[in-house]
Amino acid sequence: MSEIGRIIKQARDQARLTALDFAKGIFEDFIELHGDRNFRDDGAVIGGIGRLGHQAVTVIGIQKGKNLQDNLNRNFGQPHPEGYRKALRLMKQAEKFGRPVVTFINTAGAYPGLGAEERGQGEAIARNLLEMSDLKVPIIAIIIGEGGSGGALALAVADKVWMLENSMYAVLSPEGFASILWKDGSRAMEAAELMKITSFELLKMGVVDHVIPERGYFAAELMNQIKIELIRELGELQQKPLEDLLEQRYQRFRKY
């Protein structure tokens, strides 16, 4: 198996740590909150409040399941519009109370079903992009598995974007890319090479700011390392004047 094939396989591994694992493993006293106050709670998006060091932090993530039934309950990590609206509700709450936001992203993409489209999937994603670009608290986004299309970007308009070493981040899946470009989904690995979707390739291009090593780490060690880095990074971001923070976030995405 090629190196990129190995990374894609690991990024999609059902045994991979989930957003909820990171939320509970990194943040003390994590309390999950539910619902978008409009339609329903979306199990594909988790969110709540926890403590990081001595401060409260809002934590949001896209959640895949650990088995078939869990995946059915979580819609295989493909959020509906109410999931993105729940995330936005929690982000605006964080802004009101001055809490930084940390997001964990693992999705093949937003759910493309008829019901999701009828309830405004495109608008929900676009609204998150707009609101996050001007959210008046620091934001750190971490790609922990798959980072697929606008479904991932809807939680990734952040001051800093990090990736786990064996994760991927792309405008669409390699299979989708191959199907569109060559009408042949079997050429997915060839497409993946062209797309530059791995963490180190994206770091070189400046799309992400930091790659978190995975090899040799046990789960607890990995979470502790991320916790240390989050405390340091959020401390630095919180020292910046708000005008500078928002301008640098704007310019970060404007350059793409």
C-alpha positions in Angstrom: 0.0 0.0 0.0 1.3 3.5 -0.9 1.9 6.1 1.8 -1.1 8.1 0.8 -3.2 5.0 0.8 -2.1 4.2 4.3 -3.0 7.8 5.5 -6.5 7.6 3.9 -7.1 4.2 5.5 -6.1 5.5 8.9 -8.0 8.7 8.5 -11.2 6.7 7.9 -10.5 3.9 10.4 -13.6 3.3 12.5 -11.4 2.7 15.6 -9.9 6.2 15.3 -10.4 8.6 18.3 -13.6 10.6 17.8 -14.5 14.2 18.6 -16.2 13.1 21.8 -13.2 11.2 22.9 -11.1 14.3 22.5 -13.7 16.5 24.2 -13.8 14.2 27.2 -10.1 13.4 27.2 -8.7 16.9 26.9 -11.2 19.1 28.7 -12.2 18.7 32.3 -15.8 18.6 33.4 -17.0 18.5 29.8 -20.8 19.0 29.6 -22.5 18.2 26.3 -25.3 20.5 25.1 -27.9 19.6 22.6 -30.2 21.0 20.0 -30.4 23.9 17.5 -33.5 25.5 19.2 -35.3 25.2 15.9 -35.7 21.6 14.6 -33.9 18.9 16.5 -30.6 17.7 17.9 -28.1 16.3 15.3 -26.0 13.4 16.6 -23.4 14.1 13.9 -22.4 17.3 15.7 -21.4 17.3 19.4 -20.8 20.4 21.4 -20.5 21.7 25.0 -18.4 23.4 27.6 -15.3 22.2 29.4 -12.3 23.5 31.3 -8.9 23.8 29.8 -6.5 24.7 32.6 -8.2 27.5 34.5 -10.6 28.7 31.8 -13.9 27.6 30.3 -13.8 26.6 26.6 -16.5 25.8 24.1 -15.9 22.5 22.4 -17.6 21.5 19.1 -16.9 18.5 16.9 -18.2 16.3 14.1 -18.8 12.9 15.5 -18.5 9.5 13.7 -19.7 6.3 15.3 -17.6 3.5 16.6 -19.9 0.7 15.3 -22.7 0.3 12.8 -25.5 1.3 15.2 -23.6 4.3 16.5 -22.8 5.3 12.9 -26.5 5.1 12.1 -27.3 7.3 15.1 -24.5 9.8 14.0 -25.4 9.6 10.3 -21.9 8.4 9.7 -20.5 11.8 10.7 -22.4 13.7 8.0 -24.1 16.7 9.6 -27.6 17.9 8.8 -28.2 21.7 8.7 -29.4 21.6 12.3 -26.0 20.2 13.3 -24.3 23.3 11.9 -26.9 25.5 13.5 -26.3 23.9 16.8 -22.6 24.5 16.4 -23.3 28.2 15.5 -25.6 28.6 18.6 -22.8 27.3 20.8 -20.2 29.6 19.1 -22.4 32.7 19.6 -22.9 31.6 23.2 -19.1 31.4 23.5 -18.7 34.9 22.1 -21.2 36.3 24.5 -19.3 34.9 27.5 -15.8 35.3 26.2 -14.9 31.7 25.9 -12.5 30.5 23.2 -13.7 27.8 20.7 -12.0 24.6 19.8 -13.4 22.4 17.0 -12.7 18.8 16.1 -13.4 17.8 12.5 -13.9 14.4 11.1 -16.4 14.1 8.2 -16.6 13.0 4.6 -18.9 16.0 4.1 -22.2 17.5 5.0 -25.2 15.2 4.4 -26.5 15.7 0.8 -30.0 14.2 1.3 -33.3 15.8 0.2 -34.4 16.6 3.8 -31.1 18.4 4.5 -31.4 20.4 1.4 -35.0 21.3 2.1 -34.0 22.6 5.5 -31.2 24.8 4.1 -28.0 22.9 4.2 -26.1 25.4 1.9 -27.4 28.3 3.9 -26.4 26.7 7.3 -22.8 26.1 6.0 -22.6 29.6 4.5 -23.9 31.2 7.7 -21.2 29.4 9.8 -18.5 30.6 7.4 -19.7 34.2 7.7 -20.2 34.1 11.5 -16.9 32.4 12.3 -15.0 34.9 10.2 -16.0 37.6 12.6 -16.5 35.7 15.9 -14.9 37.8 18.6 -13.1 35.0 20.5 -10.1 32.9 19.5 -10.9 29.7 17.4 -8.7 26.7 16.9 -9.8 23.9 14.5 -8.3 20.5 14.5 -8.8 17.9 11.7 -8.8 14.6 13.4 -9.7 12.2 10.6 -11.4 13.2 7.3 -11.9 16.9 6.5 -14.3 16.8 3.6 -15.5 19.8 1.6 -17.7 22.5 3.0 -19.0 20.1 5.6 -15.6 20.4 7.3 -14.9 24.1 6.4 -18.1 25.0 8.2 -16.2 24.4 11.5 -12.7 25.3 10.3 -12.8 29.1 9.8 -10.3 29.5 12.6 -7.3 31.5 13.8 -5.3 28.3 13.7 -6.0 25.1 11.8 -4.2 21.9 13.0 -4.2 18.4 11.6 -3.4 15.1 13.2 -0.6 13.4 11.2 -2.7 10.7 9.7 -5.7 12.8 8.7 -6.8 14.3 5.3 -8.4 17.6 4.3 -9.8 18.2 0.8 -12.5 19.9 -1.3 -14.0 16.5 -1.9 -13.1 12.8 -1.6 -10.4 11.2 -3.8 -13.2 8.9 -5.2 -15.3 11.9 -6.0 -12.4 13.7 -7.6 -11.6 10.6 -9.8 -15.2 10.2 -10.8 -15.5 13.8 -11.9 -12.1 14.1 -13.6 -11.8 10.7 -15.2 -15.3 9.1 -14.8 -13.5 6.3 -12.9 -13.7 6.1 -9.1 -11.2 3.3 -9.1 -8.4 5.9 -9.7 -8.9 7.4 -6.3 -5.3 6.9 -5.1 -4.0 8.6 -8.3 -6.4 11.5 -7.6 -5.3 11.7 -3.9 -1.7 12.2 -5.1 -2.8 15.1 -7.3 -5.0 16.7 -4.7 -2.3 17.2 -2.0 -4.6 16.2 0.9 -2.2 15.0 3.6 -1.2 16.9 6.6 2.4 17.6 5.7 1.6 18.6 2.1 -1.0 21.1 3.4 1.5 22.4 6.0 4.0 23.1 3.3 1.3 25.1 1.4 0.3 27.0 4.4 -3.3 25.7 4.5 -2.7 24.3 8.0 -0.5 25.7 10.7 0.6 22.7 12.7 0.8 18.9 12.3 0.3 16.9 15.5 2.4 13.6 15.4 0.5 10.4 16.1 3.1 7.6 15.7 4.3 6.2 18.9 1.6 7.9 21.0 -1.0 6.1 23.1 -4.4 7.9 23.2 -3.8 9.4 26.7 -0.3 10.7 25.6 -1.7 12.2 22.4 -4.5 14.0 24.2 -2.1 15.3 26.9 0.2 16.6 24.1 -2.8 18.4 22.4 -3.9 19.8 25.7 -0.5 21.3 26.4 -0.4 22.8 22.9 -3.9 24.2 23.1 -3.2 25.9 26.4 -0.1 27.6 24.9 -1.7 28.6 21.6 -4.9 29.9 23.2 -2.9 31.9 25.7 -1.0 33.6 22.8 -4.2 34.2 20.8 -5.9 35.8 23.8 -3.1 38.2 24.2 -3.8 39.7 20.8 -6.0 42.8 20.5 -9.4 41.8 19.1 -9.0 43.9 16.0 -5.7 42.2 15.1 -7.1 38.8 15.8 -10.0 39.3 13.4 -7.9 40.9 10.7 -5.4 38.1 10.8 -8.2 35.5 10.6 -9.7 37.3 7.6 -6.3 37.6 5.8 -5.5 33.9 6.6 -8.5 32.8 4.5 -8.4 35.7 2.0 -5.1 34.5 0.7 -6.6 31.2 -0.6 
